[in-house]
Amino acid sequence: MTNQIEPLLDRDAIDALRTALHRDFSAHAVREVLGLAGEAALSRSDLAGVDRLTRGSSPAETMVRLFLVGAAVSDAAAARALHPLAIDTAVAAGLITRSAGEVRAALDLRPYSEAGGPDWWVISDLGADVRATVLDAEHVLGIGSAAITLAQATIRRPVRTALDLGTGSGVQALHLSRHATSVTATDISVRALRMAATTAALNGLDLDLRRGSFLEPVEDQRFDTIVCNPPFIVGPGLQAGNGGFTYRDSGLAGDEVSRKLVGGLPGLLNPDGTAQLLGNWQISAEQEWQERLTAWVPAGCEAWIWQREVAEPGEYVALWLRDAGLGPNSPRWREQYEHWLDWFAEAGVIAVGMGLINLRRTDSEGARVVCEDVPQAVEQPAGTHIQQWFERAGWLRAQGAEGLLATPLKAAAGLV
């Protein structure tokens, strides 16, 4: 881990917190406390429902109420749950706050795991559902639906080098660590990098953390696998501190951030390397979305692009204003709503497409670019199917028409 980016807690405090987490706050411990009803409530952000199920005195219940519900717990209960990490140390690190004999979480800390994998813990900022207020401009996202979507779609093959571009709290880097020898993670936000450093330290991982914008921190390197959950919002180019938020706003207008990444990421790949990113794009009356995105893909790069959802301008703007914790009747909501929709009208945007962009560097002529509407439920993890698609595309390219005609074909396994 680079020396310039330090975790929020020192090594001794990390060791103490890890001990407490392993003991009482693993994914298994949380499932045991919540049961099926509690897990369902947590998945739909019904924090009141989770709270009703965790009012006992066990350390595991205290941890759930403290970090997942955002409720106040007594000093004594917090001390028992966090032991051997001292309360004063946790307060000094900004993990919790303390007042009048009660303790509250100042950050989101939660267990996380994937099928067949180890227990992990991810640290990030508290979400709008817990804080019930507008997010800070430098808000660092934790484990959300977008992060899970990208993790499920990522091709999981053994590789030497991997890059998590725009790492945030470090969720994707955790997944990459299971199949990559070396993981580099970048972000423009120092706050995000410190969160990622803490996530890595809690999980005993060594990440190469780098600060910088877009491709700049790694422009001289090449990777076998790249994943990216960028600030892909389509809009007037808001910036953090000026109406925008670091986690979602790039400062670039329209869908320029997605175009820039699709065009630039293949240049960071080793031959046959893959890059996968979430993206949003403009849809206009003058151009099909498939034509727009196909033009972004550089020569010598294969692409399979999924449009998962389409939102009309008002729906899209409301989605992201609500995501940031803004209230529909607040002056800030109305100001941004009007400004955003005016920009859409001037730019001729009639809708916004949202989805997944899969790229593979082939250095070959005739590399395929396929854009598809994929609104249906997809068998997870989708990464297995995406890898197989690239393998078939490579085989077709190598065979040519004559080779294909000479090959006996059969129905795929499981075809209905």
C-alpha positions in Angstrom: 0.0 0.0 0.0 1.4 3.4 -0.9 2.6 5.4 2.1 0.9 8.6 1.1 -2.6 7.1 1.7 -3.1 6.2 5.4 -6.1 4.3 6.8 -8.3 6.1 9.3 -7.0 4.0 12.2 -3.4 3.0 13.0 -2.2 -0.6 12.8 -2.9 -1.5 16.4 -6.4 0.0 16.2 -7.1 -1.9 12.9 -6.1 -5.1 14.6 -8.3 -4.5 17.5 -11.3 -3.6 15.3 -10.8 -6.6 13.2 -10.9 -8.8 16.3 -14.3 -7.3 17.2 -15.6 -7.7 13.7 -14.6 -11.3 13.4 -16.1 -12.1 16.7 -19.5 -10.4 16.5 -20.1 -8.7 13.1 -19.4 -11.2 10.4 -21.9 -11.7 7.6 -23.0 -15.0 9.3 -23.4 -13.2 12.7 -25.6 -10.6 11.1 -27.8 -13.2 9.4 -28.2 -15.0 12.7 -29.3 -11.8 14.4 -31.7 -10.6 11.7 -33.2 -13.8 10.4 -35.0 -13.9 7.1 -37.4 -11.1 8.0 -34.6 -8.8 9.1 -32.5 -9.5 6.0 -35.5 -8.6 3.9 -36.0 -5.4 5.8 -32.4 -4.5 5.5 -32.4 -5.1 1.7 -35.3 -2.7 1.2 -33.7 -0.1 3.6 -36.5 -0.6 6.2 -34.3 0.5 9.1 -37.2 0.7 11.5 -37.9 -3.0 10.8 -34.3 -3.9 11.4 -34.3 -1.8 14.6 -37.3 -3.8 16.0 -35.4 -7.0 15.6 -32.1 -5.9 17.2 -33.1 -4.5 20.6 -31.4 -7.1 22.7 -28.1 -6.7 24.5 -25.8 -9.0 22.5 -22.7 -7.4 20.9 -23.9 -8.6 17.5 -27.2 -6.7 17.9 -25.4 -3.7 19.2 -23.2 -3.7 16.1 -26.2 -4.0 13.7 -28.0 -1.1 15.5 -24.9 1.0 15.6 -23.6 0.6 12.0 -26.5 -0.7 9.9 -29.4 1.1 11.5 -27.6 4.3 12.6 -29.3 4.1 16.0 -27.8 5.4 19.3 -26.5 2.8 21.7 -25.2 3.1 25.2 -21.6 3.8 26.0 -21.4 0.5 27.9 -23.0 -1.5 25.0 -20.7 0.0 22.4 -17.6 -0.7 24.6 -18.6 -4.4 24.9 -19.2 -4.7 21.1 -16.1 -2.9 20.0 -13.7 -4.4 22.5 -10.7 -4.6 22.3 -10.9 -1.3 20.3 -11.2 1.5 22.8 -14.2 3.9 22.5 -11.9 6.9 22.7 -9.8 5.5 19.8 -12.8 4.9 17.6 -14.0 8.5 18.4 -10.6 10.0 17.5 -10.6 8.1 14.2 -14.0 9.4 13.2 -15.6 6.0 13.3 -18.2 7.0 16.0 -19.4 10.0 17.9 -20.1 10.1 21.6 -22.5 12.4 23.6 -24.3 12.2 26.9 -23.5 8.5 27.5 -24.6 7.4 24.0 -22.6 6.4 20.9 -23.6 6.8 17.3 -21.9 5.7 14.1 -20.2 8.5 12.1 -19.3 6.1 9.3 -20.9 3.1 7.7 -19.1 -0.2 8.5 -20.7 -3.4 7.4 -19.8 -7.0 6.7 -19.8 -8.2 3.1 -19.1 -11.5 1.3 -19.5 -13.3 -2.0 -20.4 -16.9 -2.6 -17.5 -19.1 -1.5 -15.4 -16.1 -0.4 -14.1 -14.9 2.9 -15.8 -12.4 5.2 -15.0 -8.8 4.3 -15.8 -5.5 5.9 -16.3 -2.2 4.0 -16.1 1.3 5.5 -17.8 4.3 3.8 -19.9 7.3 4.6 -23.4 6.9 6.0 -26.1 6.8 3.3 -29.0 9.3 3.1 -31.4 6.6 4.5 -29.4 6.6 7.8 -28.4 10.3 7.9 -31.8 11.6 6.7 -30.0 14.7 5.4 -28.4 15.9 2.2 -25.1 14.1 1.5 -21.8 15.9 1.8 -20.2 16.9 -1.5 -17.3 14.5 -0.8 -19.6 11.6 0.2 -18.0 8.2 -0.3 -20.4 5.4 -1.4 -20.4 2.0 0.2 -22.1 -1.2 -1.0 -25.0 -0.1 -3.2 -26.9 -1.7 -6.0 -24.5 -0.2 -8.6 -21.5 -1.7 -6.9 -23.1 -5.1 -6.7 -24.2 -5.0 -10.3 -20.6 -4.3 -11.4 -19.2 -7.0 -9.1 -21.6 -9.6 -10.5 -20.8 -8.6 -14.1 -17.0 -8.7 -13.7 -15.2 -11.4 -15.5 -13.4 -13.5 -12.8 -10.4 -15.1 -14.4 -6.9 -15.4 -12.9 -4.9 -12.3 -13.9 -1.6 -10.7 -13.0 -2.6 -7.1 -12.8 -6.0 -5.4 -12.1 -7.2 -1.9 -11.9 -10.2 -0.5 -9.9 -10.6 3.0 -11.4 -12.6 5.3 -9.1 -12.4 2.9 -6.2 -14.5 4.8 -3.7 -14.6 2.7 -0.5 -12.7 -0.2 -2.2 -15.6 -2.7 -2.9 -14.4 -3.7 -6.4 -10.8 -3.9 -5.2 -11.9 -6.6 -2.7 -13.3 -8.7 -5.4 -10.3 -8.2 -7.7 -8.0 -9.3 -4.9 -9.4 -12.9 -5.2 -8.2 -13.4 -8.8 -5.5 -10.8 -9.4 -1.9 -11.0 -8.2 -1.7 -7.2 -8.0 -4.5 -4.6 -7.6 -4.2 -0.9 -8.2 -7.0 1.4 -7.1 -7.4 5.0 -7.9 -9.7 7.9 -7.0 -9.7 11.7 -7.2 -10.9 12.0 -3.6 -8.4 11.7 -0.8 -11.3 10.9 1.5 -12.3 8.0 -0.7 -8.8 6.7 -0.8 -8.5 6.8 3.0 -11.7 4.8 3.2 -10.4 2.3 0.7 -7.1 2.1 2.6 -9.1 1.3 5.8 -11.2 -1.3 4.0 -8.0 -2.9 2.7 -6.3 -2.9 6.1 -9.4 -4.4 7.8 -9.3 -7.3 5.3 -5.5 -7.8 5.3 -5.0 -6.6 1.7 -2.2 -4.7 0.1 -3.5 -2.3 -2.5 -1.5 0.1 -4.6 -3.6 3.3 -4.0 -3.2 6.3 -6.2 -4.8 9.7 -6.3 -5.7 11.4 -9.6 -8.4 12.1 -12.1 -9.6 9.5 -14.7 -6.6 7.7 -16.4 -3.9 10.1 -15.2 -2.6 8.1 -12.2 -2.0 5.0 -14.3 -1.4 6.3 -17.8 2.0 4.6 -18.1 0.7 1.2 -16.9 -1.1 -1.7 -18.5 -3.5 -4.1 -16.9 -5.2 -7.5 -17.6 -8.5 -6.4 -16.0 -10.1 -3.0 -15.4 -13.3 -2.3 -13.6 -14.8 1.2 -13.2 -17.9 2.6 -11.5 -17.4 6.2 -12.5 -19.3 9.4 -11.8 -21.4 8.8 -15.0 -24.3 11.2 -14.4 -25.6 12.8 -17.6 -26.3 16.5 -17.0 -25.0 20.0 -17.2 -21.6 19.2 -15.7 -22.0 19.8 -12.0 -18.9 19.6 -9.8 -18.5 18.7 -6.2 -19.0 21.7 -4.0 -20.9 23.6 -6.8 -24.1 21.7 -6.7 -22.6 18.3 -7.4 -21.2 15.3 -5.5 -17.9 13.6 -6.1 -19.3 10.1 -6.3 -21.7 10.9 -9.1 -20.7 14.1 -10.9 -17.6 14.3 -13.1 -17.7 18.0 -14.0 -18.1 17.0 -17.6 -21.3 17.8 -19.4 -23.6 15.2 -21.0 -22.3 11.7 -21.3 -18.7 12.9 -21.9 -17.3 10.9 -19.0 -18.6 7.6 -20.4 -17.4 8.5 -23.9 -14.0 9.4 -22.5 -13.6 6.2 -20.6 -14.8 3.9 -23.3 -12.3 5.5 -25.7 -9.4 5.6 -23.1 -9.6 2.4 -21.1 -8.6 0.0 -23.9 -5.3 1.9 -24.1 -4.5 0.7 -20.6 -5.2 -2.9 -21.3 -2.7 -5.7 -22.1 -3.6 -7.7 -25.2 -6.8 -9.7 -24.6 -7.4 -7.7 -21.4 -10.9 -6.7 -20.4 -12.4 -3.5 -19.1 -15.9 -3.3 -17.7 -17.7 -0.2 -16.5 -21.1 1.1 -15.6 -22.3 4.0 -17.8 -25.2 6.4 -18.7 -25.7 7.9 -22.1 -27.8 10.5 -23.9 -30.6 9.4 -26.2 -31.9 11.9 -28.8 -34.5 11.9 -31.5 -31.7 12.3 -34.1 -29.6 9.2 -33.3 -30.1 5.7 -32.2 -28.3 4.9 -28.9 -26.5 2.0 -30.5 -25.0 4.2 -33.2 -23.8 6.7 -30.5 -22.1 4.1 -28.4 -20.6 2.2 -31.3 -18.8 5.3 -32.3 -17.1 5.5 -28.9 -15.4 2.2 -29.2 -11.8 2.4 -30.6 -10.5 0.2 -33.3 -9.1 -3.1 -32.2 -11.5 -3.4 -29.3 -14.4 -5.8 -29.0 -17.5 -4.5 -27.1 -20.7 -6.0 -25.7 -22.9 -3.1 -24.4 -26.1 -3.7 -22.4 -28.7 -1.0 -22.0 -30.5 -2.1 -18.9 -32.8 0.8 -18.3 -34.1 4.0 -20.0 -35.4 7.0 -18.0 -37.1 10.1 -19.3 -35.5 13.4 -18.2 -37.8 14.2 -15.3 -37.6 10.6 -13.9 -33.8 10.6 -14.3 -33.2 14.0 -12.5 -35.6 13.1 -9.6 -33.8 9.7 -9.2 -30.4 11.4 -8.6 -31.7 14.3 -6.5 -33.4 11.9 -4.2 -30.3 9.7 -4.2 -28.3 12.7 -2.8 -30.9 13.1 0.0 -32.6 16.2 -1.4 -36.3 16.7 -0.5 -38.7 17.3 -3.4 -40.1 20.4 -1.8 -36.7 22.0 -0.9 -35.4 25.1 -2.7 -32.3 23.2 -3.7 -34.3 20.4 -5.3 -36.4 22.9 -7.3 -33.4 24.9 -8.4 -31.4 21.9 -9.6 -34.4 20.2 -11.1 -35.2 23.2 -13.3 -31.5 23.8 -14.3 -31.0 20.1 -15.2 -34.2 19.8 -17.3 -33.4 23.1 -19.1 -30.1 21.6 -20.0 -31.7 18.4 -21.3 -34.1 20.4 -23.5 -31.3 22.6 -24.9 -29.1 19.5 -25.6 -32.0 17.6 -27.3 -31.9 14.8 -24.8 -35.2 12.9 -24.7 -34.1 10.1 -22.5 -31.1 8.6 -20.7 -29.9 5.1 -21.2 -28.2 3.2 -18.3 -26.2 0.1 -18.4 -23.0 -1.9 -18.6 -20.2 -1.6 -21.1 -17.9 -4.6 -21.6 -14.7 -4.1 -23.6 -11.9 -6.4 -24.7 -8.7 -5.4 -26.4 -8.1 -7.7 -29.5 -5.8 -5.6 -31.8 -7.7 -7.2 -34.6 -9.6 -5.9 -37.6 -13.2 -6.8 -37.6 -13.6 -6.7 -33.8 -17.3 -6.9 -33.0 -19.3 -4.2 -31.3 -22.8 -5.3 -30.2 -25.2 -3.0 -28.4 -28.3 -4.7 -27.0 -31.3 -3.8 -24.8 -31.2 -6.2 -21.9 -34.1 -5.1 -19.6 -34.8 -8.6 -18.3 -33.5 -10.4 -15.2 -30.1 -11.9 -15.9 -28.7 -15.0 -14.3 -26.0 -14.0 -11.8 -23.1 -13.8 -11.7 -23.3 -12.4 -15.2 -19.5 -12.2 -15.6 -19.4 -15.9 -16.5 -21.7 -15.3 -19.5 -19.9 -12.2 -20.6 -16.6 -14.1 -20.6 -18.2 -16.8 -22.7 -19.5 -14.1 -25.1 -16.0 -12.8 -25.7 -14.7 -16.3 -26.2 -17.3 -17.0 -28.8 -16.6 -13.6 -30.5 -12.9 -14.5 -30.7 -13.7 -17.9 -32.1 -15.9 -16.5 -34.8 -13.3 -13.9 -35.7 -10.7 -16.6 -36.1 -12.9 -18.9 -38.1 -14.1 -16.6 -40.8 -17.1 -17.4 -42.9 -15.6 -20.7 -44.4 -14.6 -22.0 -41.0 -18.0 -21.3 -39.5 -19.8 -23.0 -42.4 -17.5 -26.1 -42.0 -18.2 -26.4 -38.2 -21.0 -28.6 -36.9 -23.0 -26.5 -34.4 -25.2 -27.7 -31.6 -27.7 -26.0 -29.2 -26.2 -24.4 -26.1 -26.7 -26.3 -22.8 -29.8 -25.1 -21.1 -31.4 -23.7 -24.1 -35.2 -23.4 -23.8 
